[in-house]
Amino acid sequence: MKSLFRSIVLAGGMVVVAGAHYASAQIIGSVEFTTSFPFTVGNTTVPAGSYTITPVDEDAQVLELSGAQTAVLFATESAEPKQTPSKDEIVFRHYGNGYVLKNVWEAGSNIGYVTQTALGERHLSKRGGTSTESRVAARRIASNSK
């Protein structure tokens, strides 16, 4: 019985440690980027322009996209890139004539963000057929300069 209890406590401890490591991997500050095309994030379509993505303090998996006249909160999940990114970048899925913000990668990080599929993306994917990927360079900015 002691052995079973010890195994459960050990397994639980490993899950907590692994979870803490995984949850702590998040955007350190804000990243900014510029697109030449409108895109959808969550259920909102925003015009081409310059944007900043910032983590929301209360929930590390919620990010805020802000631009000249736009502010959108959107849900994400942690994701591991196939290769460690060599530069900061934002990845979009291109469906027909629409773009959807999908990933946020930071240079040198093994963890990034993938946006949760929202109604806006489902709608575009049904109309757009096959999808392609577009990448836009991003720039990390200091967290106190927001």
C-alpha positions as CSV (number, residue, x, y, z in Angstrom):
1,M,0.0,0.0,0.0
2,K,2.9,2.4,0.9
3,S,4.4,1.6,-2.5
4,L,1.3,2.5,-4.4
5,F,0.9,5.7,-2.4
6,R,4.6,6.6,-3.0
7,S,4.2,5.9,-6.8
8,I,1.1,8.1,-7.0
9,V,2.8,11.0,-5.2
10,L,5.9,10.6,-7.4
11,A,3.9,10.6,-10.6
12,G,1.9,13.6,-9.4
13,G,5.1,15.5,-8.6
14,M,6.5,14.8,-12.0
15,V,3.3,16.0,-13.7
16,V,3.4,19.2,-11.6
17,V,7.1,19.8,-12.5
18,A,6.5,19.1,-16.2
19,G,3.4,21.3,-16.2
20,A,5.2,24.2,-14.5
21,H,8.0,24.0,-17.1
22,Y,5.6,23.9,-20.0
23,A,3.3,26.7,-18.6
24,S,6.3,29.0,-17.9
25,A,7.3,29.0,-21.5
26,Q,5.5,32.0,-22.9
27,I,6.2,35.3,-24.6
28,I,8.5,37.3,-22.4
29,G,7.4,40.7,-23.6
30,S,5.5,41.9,-26.6
31,V,6.2,41.3,-30.3
32,E,5.3,43.7,-33.1
33,F,4.8,43.0,-36.8
34,T,3.4,44.6,-40.0
35,T,1.2,42.9,-42.6
36,S,0.3,44.0,-46.1
37,F,-2.9,42.1,-46.0
38,P,-6.0,42.0,-43.8
39,F,-6.3,38.9,-41.5
40,T,-8.6,37.1,-39.1
41,V,-7.7,36.5,-35.4
42,G,-10.3,34.7,-33.4
43,N,-13.6,35.9,-34.9
44,T,-12.4,39.4,-35.9
45,T,-11.0,40.5,-39.2
46,V,-8.5,43.3,-39.0
47,P,-7.0,45.5,-41.8
48,A,-3.5,45.4,-43.0
49,G,-1.1,47.4,-40.8
50,S,1.2,47.3,-37.8
51,Y,0.2,45.3,-34.7
52,T,1.6,44.3,-31.3
53,I,0.9,41.0,-29.6
54,T,1.1,41.1,-25.8
55,P,0.3,38.4,-23.2
56,V,-2.6,39.1,-20.9
57,D,-1.3,39.1,-17.3
58,E,-4.2,37.2,-15.9
59,D,-4.0,34.3,-18.3
60,A,-0.8,33.4,-20.2
61,Q,-2.8,31.6,-22.9
62,V,-4.8,34.7,-23.8
63,L,-3.0,37.3,-26.0
64,E,-4.0,40.8,-27.0
65,L,-3.5,42.0,-30.6
66,S,-3.5,45.8,-30.7
67,G,-3.1,48.1,-33.7
68,A,-3.9,51.7,-34.6
69,Q,-7.7,51.3,-34.2
70,T,-7.9,47.7,-33.1
71,A,-7.7,45.6,-29.9
72,V,-8.6,41.9,-30.0
73,L,-8.2,39.3,-27.3
74,F,-7.7,35.7,-28.5
75,A,-7.2,32.3,-27.0
76,T,-4.1,30.2,-27.7
77,E,-2.4,27.0,-26.7
78,S,1.3,26.3,-26.2
79,A,2.9,24.7,-29.2
80,E,6.3,23.3,-30.0
81,P,7.9,24.3,-33.4
82,K,9.3,21.6,-35.6
83,Q,12.6,23.4,-35.4
84,T,13.7,26.1,-32.9
85,P,13.0,29.4,-34.7
86,S,16.0,31.5,-35.6
87,K,13.9,34.7,-35.7
88,D,10.7,36.1,-34.3
89,E,7.8,35.5,-36.6
90,I,4.1,35.4,-37.0
91,V,2.6,32.6,-39.1
92,F,-0.6,32.9,-41.0
93,R,-2.8,30.3,-42.8
94,H,-3.9,31.5,-46.2
95,Y,-7.4,30.1,-47.2
96,G,-8.4,31.4,-50.7
97,N,-8.3,35.2,-50.3
98,G,-8.3,35.2,-46.5
99,Y,-5.5,35.0,-43.9
100,V,-5.8,33.7,-40.3
101,L,-3.2,34.3,-37.6
102,K,-2.1,30.8,-36.5
103,N,1.3,30.9,-34.7
104,V,3.6,33.2,-32.7
105,W,7.2,32.1,-32.6
106,E,10.1,33.7,-30.8
107,A,13.7,33.2,-31.8
108,G,15.5,30.6,-29.8
109,S,12.4,29.4,-27.9
110,N,11.2,25.8,-28.0
111,I,7.6,26.9,-27.1
112,G,5.4,29.3,-29.0
113,Y,1.7,29.8,-29.4
114,V,-0.9,28.4,-31.8
115,T,-4.3,30.1,-31.9
116,Q,-7.4,28.1,-31.1
117,T,-9.6,27.5,-34.2
118,A,-12.4,29.9,-34.1
119,L,-15.6,30.4,-36.2
120,G,-13.8,32.9,-38.4
121,E,-11.2,30.4,-39.4
122,R,-13.7,27.6,-39.9
123,H,-15.7,29.9,-42.2
124,L,-12.6,30.8,-44.3
125,S,-11.4,27.2,-44.5
126,K,-14.8,26.0,-45.9
127,R,-14.7,28.6,-48.6
128,G,-11.0,28.6,-49.4
129,G,-10.1,25.0,-50.2
130,T,-6.5,24.1,-49.6
131,S,-4.4,26.3,-47.3
132,T,-0.9,27.6,-47.5
133,E,1.4,29.2,-44.9
134,S,2.7,32.7,-44.9
135,R,5.3,34.0,-42.4
136,V,5.8,37.6,-41.4
137,A,8.9,38.8,-39.5
138,A,8.2,40.1,-36.0
139,R,10.3,42.2,-33.6
140,R,10.4,41.7,-29.8
141,I,9.9,44.8,-27.8
142,A,10.7,45.5,-24.2
143,S,7.8,44.8,-21.9
144,N,8.1,48.2,-20.2
145,S,7.8,50.1,-23.5
146,K,4.1,49.2,-24.2
